[in-house]
Amino acid sequence: MGIEELLLERAEKKGRNEGRKEEAVAIAREMKKEGLPVAQIKKFTGLSVEEIEKL
């Protein structure tokens, strides 16, 4: 695997991870609007308590 392929693979992985994070934040925001407990939001989204409280 050349350097170009390695860099492209890393960029694609980073993009996928960022997309997953954005989706988790959107889900957490909706869960918070519905009044669900932070512990439950954390369990289902994988976000930290601090991240959830900032929403």
N, CA, C and O atoms as CSV, one atom per row, in Angstrom:
chain,resi,resn,atom,element,x,y,z
A,1,MET,N,N,0.864,-1.185,0.000
A,1,MET,CA,C,0.000,0.000,0.000
A,1,MET,C,C,0.899,1.234,0.000
A,1,MET,O,O,1.804,1.359,0.825
A,2,GLY,N,N,0.639,2.128,-0.926
A,2,GLY,CA,C,1.421,3.343,-1.023
A,2,GLY,C,C,0.945,4.392,-0.035
A,2,GLY,O,O,-0.090,4.237,0.613
A,3,ILE,N,N,1.709,5.447,0.066
A,3,ILE,CA,C,1.389,6.532,0.999
A,3,ILE,C,C,0.054,7.189,0.662
A,3,ILE,O,O,-0.698,7.581,1.554
A,4,GLU,N,N,-0.235,7.306,-0.648
A,4,GLU,CA,C,-1.498,7.921,-1.055
A,4,GLU,C,C,-2.694,7.105,-0.567
A,4,GLU,O,O,-3.668,7.649,-0.046
A,5,GLU,N,N,-2.597,5.791,-0.749
A,5,GLU,CA,C,-3.687,4.921,-0.308
A,5,GLU,C,C,-3.856,4.969,1.205
A,5,GLU,O,O,-4.977,4.991,1.714
A,6,LEU,N,N,-2.740,4.983,1.913
A,6,LEU,CA,C,-2.775,5.045,3.374
A,6,LEU,C,C,-3.430,6.339,3.848
A,6,LEU,O,O,-4.268,6.320,4.750
A,7,LEU,N,N,-3.052,7.453,3.245
A,7,LEU,CA,C,-3.640,8.741,3.618
A,7,LEU,C,C,-5.125,8.790,3.285
A,7,LEU,O,O,-5.924,9.309,4.064
A,8,LEU,N,N,-5.490,8.252,2.136
A,8,LEU,CA,C,-6.899,8.218,1.742
A,8,LEU,C,C,-7.707,7.353,2.706
A,8,LEU,O,O,-8.809,7.725,3.110
A,9,GLU,N,N,-7.157,6.208,3.068
A,9,GLU,CA,C,-7.841,5.315,4.007
A,9,GLU,C,C,-8.054,6.005,5.356
A,9,GLU,O,O,-9.131,5.910,5.944
A,10,ARG,N,N,-7.039,6.688,5.832
A,10,ARG,CA,C,-7.159,7.410,7.110
A,10,ARG,C,C,-8.196,8.522,7.023
A,10,ARG,O,O,-8.977,8.715,7.954
A,11,ALA,N,N,-8.208,9.246,5.921
A,11,ALA,CA,C,-9.173,10.335,5.746
A,11,ALA,C,C,-10.597,9.794,5.696
A,11,ALA,O,O,-11.513,10.381,6.273
A,12,GLU,N,N,-10.778,8.674,5.006
A,12,GLU,CA,C,-12.110,8.066,4.930
A,12,GLU,C,C,-12.571,7.594,6.305
A,12,GLU,O,O,-13.730,7.783,6.674
A,13,LYS,N,N,-11.676,6.988,7.053
A,13,LYS,CA,C,-12.012,6.514,8.402
A,13,LYS,C,C,-12.379,7.689,9.302
A,13,LYS,O,O,-13.341,7.618,10.066
A,14,LYS,N,N,-11.613,8.761,9.209
A,14,LYS,CA,C,-11.899,9.954,10.014
A,14,LYS,C,C,-13.271,10.519,9.653
A,14,LYS,O,O,-14.031,10.915,10.537
A,15,GLY,N,N,-13.585,10.557,8.382
A,15,GLY,CA,C,-14.881,11.059,7.926
A,15,GLY,C,C,-16.035,10.211,8.437
A,15,GLY,O,O,-17.065,10.742,8.852
A,16,ARG,N,N,-15.865,8.904,8.407
A,16,ARG,CA,C,-16.911,8.007,8.925
A,16,ARG,C,C,-17.106,8.229,10.420
A,16,ARG,O,O,-18.238,8.289,10.900
A,17,ASN,N,N,-16.008,8.351,11.152
A,17,ASN,CA,C,-16.103,8.568,12.596
A,17,ASN,C,C,-16.786,9.890,12.916
A,17,ASN,O,O,-17.592,9.966,13.843
A,18,GLU,N,N,-16.471,10.928,12.156
A,18,GLU,CA,C,-17.109,12.229,12.372
A,18,GLU,C,C,-18.604,12.149,12.077
A,18,GLU,O,O,-19.411,12.759,12.779
A,19,GLY,N,N,-18.971,11.403,11.051
A,19,GLY,CA,C,-20.381,11.222,10.716
A,19,GLY,C,C,-21.126,10.490,11.816
A,19,GLY,O,O,-22.258,10.843,12.149
A,20,ARG,N,N,-20.497,9.478,12.377
A,20,ARG,CA,C,-21.119,8.739,13.484
A,20,ARG,C,C,-21.308,9.643,14.695
A,20,ARG,O,O,-22.335,9.588,15.371
A,21,LYS,N,N,-20.320,10.465,14.955
A,21,LYS,CA,C,-20.392,11.383,16.100
A,21,LYS,C,C,-21.535,12.376,15.901
A,21,LYS,O,O,-22.302,12.637,16.828
A,22,GLU,N,N,-21.647,12.925,14.699
A,22,GLU,CA,C,-22.729,13.878,14.406
A,22,GLU,C,C,-24.093,13.225,14.595
A,22,GLU,O,O,-25.015,13.849,15.121
A,23,GLU,N,N,-24.222,11.981,14.170
A,23,GLU,CA,C,-25.486,11.257,14.330
A,23,GLU,C,C,-25.784,11.009,15.806
A,23,GLU,O,O,-26.928,11.146,16.242
A,24,ALA,N,N,-24.761,10.646,16.573
A,24,ALA,CA,C,-24.950,10.419,18.012
A,24,ALA,C,C,-25.394,11.702,18.701
A,24,ALA,O,O,-26.250,11.668,19.585
A,25,VAL,N,N,-24.821,12.826,18.305
A,25,VAL,CA,C,-25.198,14.114,18.884
A,25,VAL,C,C,-26.649,14.444,18.540
A,25,VAL,O,O,-27.396,14.916,19.397
A,26,ALA,N,N,-27.048,14.201,17.303
A,26,ALA,CA,C,-28.428,14.476,16.895
A,26,ALA,C,C,-29.409,13.608,17.680
A,26,ALA,O,O,-30.454,14.088,18.119
A,27,ILE,N,N,-29.076,12.350,17.853
A,27,ILE,CA,C,-29.934,11.446,18.620
A,27,ILE,C,C,-30.001,11.895,20.075
A,27,ILE,O,O,-31.080,11.938,20.665
A,28,ALA,N,N,-28.860,12.225,20.648
A,28,ALA,CA,C,-28.820,12.668,22.042
A,28,ALA,C,C,-29.639,13.936,22.240
A,28,ALA,O,O,-30.328,14.090,23.249
A,29,ARG,N,N,-29.561,14.830,21.282
A,29,ARG,CA,C,-30.325,16.081,21.373
A,29,ARG,C,C,-31.827,15.783,21.436
A,29,ARG,O,O,-32.548,16.380,22.235
A,30,GLU,N,N,-32.288,14.872,20.604
A,30,GLU,CA,C,-33.707,14.497,20.606
A,30,GLU,C,C,-34.091,13.783,21.900
A,30,GLU,O,O,-35.161,14.031,22.457
A,31,MET,N,N,-33.228,12.910,22.370
A,31,MET,CA,C,-33.504,12.198,23.623
A,31,MET,C,C,-33.600,13.180,24.785
A,31,MET,O,O,-34.450,13.044,25.665
A,32,LYS,N,N,-32.712,14.169,24.769
A,32,LYS,CA,C,-32.720,15.178,25.833
A,32,LYS,C,C,-34.008,15.998,25.773
A,32,LYS,O,O,-34.592,16.313,26.809
A,33,LYS,N,N,-34.451,16.345,24.563
A,33,LYS,CA,C,-35.712,17.083,24.400
A,33,LYS,C,C,-36.888,16.303,24.973
A,33,LYS,O,O,-37.833,16.885,25.505
A,34,GLU,N,N,-36.821,14.978,24.857
A,34,GLU,CA,C,-37.894,14.116,25.356
A,34,GLU,C,C,-37.805,13.898,26.866
A,34,GLU,O,O,-38.671,13.254,27.458
A,35,GLY,N,N,-36.756,14.438,27.482
A,35,GLY,CA,C,-36.630,14.354,28.931
A,35,GLY,C,C,-36.006,13.071,29.457
A,35,GLY,O,O,-36.154,12.748,30.635
A,36,LEU,N,N,-35.312,12.339,28.598
A,36,LEU,CA,C,-34.670,11.106,29.051
A,36,LEU,C,C,-33.471,11.426,29.941
A,36,LEU,O,O,-32.816,12.451,29.750
A,37,PRO,N,N,-33.180,10.563,30.904
A,37,PRO,CA,C,-32.049,10.799,31.810
A,37,PRO,C,C,-30.710,10.774,31.067
A,37,PRO,O,O,-30.536,10.044,30.092
A,38,VAL,N,N,-29.781,11.580,31.547
A,38,VAL,CA,C,-28.456,11.670,30.931
A,38,VAL,C,C,-27.786,10.294,30.896
A,38,VAL,O,O,-27.140,9.948,29.907
A,39,ALA,N,N,-27.934,9.515,31.957
A,39,ALA,CA,C,-27.310,8.185,31.998
A,39,ALA,C,C,-27.810,7.304,30.857
A,39,ALA,O,O,-27.038,6.548,30.267
A,40,GLN,N,N,-29.075,7.400,30.552
A,40,GLN,CA,C,-29.642,6.594,29.469
A,40,GLN,C,C,-29.150,7.106,28.113
A,40,GLN,O,O,-28.836,6.313,27.226
A,41,ILE,N,N,-29.084,8.413,27.956
A,41,ILE,CA,C,-28.582,8.999,26.709
A,41,ILE,C,C,-27.139,8.556,26.489
A,41,ILE,O,O,-26.756,8.175,25.383
A,42,LYS,N,N,-26.349,8.611,27.549
A,42,LYS,CA,C,-24.946,8.200,27.475
A,42,LYS,C,C,-24.840,6.741,27.043
A,42,LYS,O,O,-24.026,6.397,26.185
A,43,LYS,N,N,-25.662,5.895,27.638
A,43,LYS,CA,C,-25.633,4.461,27.335
A,43,LYS,C,C,-25.919,4.188,25.859
A,43,LYS,O,O,-25.258,3.356,25.238
A,44,PHE,N,N,-26.897,4.884,25.305
A,44,PHE,CA,C,-27.322,4.591,23.938
A,44,PHE,C,C,-26.536,5.335,22.861
A,44,PHE,O,O,-26.518,4.903,21.709
A,45,THR,N,N,-25.888,6.444,23.213
A,45,THR,CA,C,-25.159,7.206,22.196
A,45,THR,C,C,-23.647,7.084,22.300
A,45,THR,O,O,-22.931,7.307,21.324
A,46,GLY,N,N,-23.162,6.729,23.489
A,46,GLY,CA,C,-21.719,6.662,23.684
A,46,GLY,C,C,-21.082,8.012,23.949
A,46,GLY,O,O,-19.860,8.109,24.064
A,47,LEU,N,N,-21.896,9.058,24.048
A,47,LEU,CA,C,-21.369,10.385,24.350
A,47,LEU,C,C,-21.069,10.489,25.840
A,47,LEU,O,O,-21.637,9.759,26.652
A,48,SER,N,N,-20.173,11.401,26.187
A,48,SER,CA,C,-19.862,11.622,27.597
A,48,SER,C,C,-20.945,12.483,28.238
A,48,SER,O,O,-21.720,13.146,27.549
A,49,VAL,N,N,-20.984,12.461,29.562
A,49,VAL,CA,C,-21.937,13.285,30.303
A,49,VAL,C,C,-21.724,14.755,29.947
A,49,VAL,O,O,-22.687,15.500,29.769
A,50,GLU,N,N,-20.471,15.167,29.846
A,50,GLU,CA,C,-20.158,16.561,29.520
A,50,GLU,C,C,-20.692,16.939,28.143
A,50,GLU,O,O,-21.253,18.020,27.966
A,51,GLU,N,N,-20.518,16.053,27.173
A,51,GLU,CA,C,-21.016,16.327,25.819
A,51,GLU,C,C,-22.538,16.454,25.821
A,51,GLU,O,O,-23.092,17.323,25.148
A,52,ILE,N,N,-23.200,15.603,26.565
A,52,ILE,CA,C,-24.662,15.624,26.622
A,52,ILE,C,C,-25.154,16.887,27.309
A,52,ILE,O,O,-26.114,17.510,26.854
A,53,GLU,N,N,-24.510,17.265,28.393
A,53,GLU,CA,C,-24.938,18.454,29.129
A,53,GLU,C,C,-24.768,19.733,28.316
A,53,GLU,O,O,-25.476,20.711,28.557
A,54,LYS,N,N,-23.846,19.743,27.360
A,54,LYS,CA,C,-23.626,20.920,26.509
A,54,LYS,C,C,-24.713,21.093,25.454
A,54,LYS,O,O,-24.829,22.162,24.855
A,55,LEU,N,N,-25.508,20.050,25.221
A,55,LEU,CA,C,-26.533,20.115,24.169
A,55,LEU,C,C,-27.696,20.977,24.588
A,55,LEU,O,O,-28.649,21.142,23.825
